[in-house]
Amino acid sequence: MSGRFETAPLLRMAEQIEALGYDSVWVGDSLLARPRFEPLTLLAAVAARTTRVALGIRRRRATRD
């Protein structure tokens, strides 16, 4: 990752993850993370580039209890 707001490196990483035999790809959903990719759109792009891995969203609370 070069620090730029691009999805291509993330999609290549998802393809590599699948090729290595991992069974899932997770993306984060945080109001505080920057840059922040919209998770459903990113997962749709990952789904178009992969065939076997399960997809999921990891949510994180903005504050602690």
Residue pairs with C-beta under 8 A, 6 or more apart in sequence:
1 9
2 9
5 35
7 37
7 42
7 45
10 37
10 42
10 46
11 45
11 46
11 49
14 25
14 46
14 49
14 50
14 53
15 49
15 50
17 25
17 53
18 25
18 50
18 51
18 52
18 53
22 53
23 52
23 53
23 54
24 53
24 54
24 55
24 56
25 43
25 46
25 50
25 53
25 54
25 55
25 56
26 55
26 56
26 57
26 58
27 37
27 39
27 42
27 43
27 46
27 55
27 56
27 57
27 58
28 39
28 57
28 58
28 59
28 60
29 39
29 57
29 58
29 59
29 60
30 36
30 59
30 60
30 62
31 62
32 62
39 57
40 57
43 55
43 57
46 53
46 55
47 55
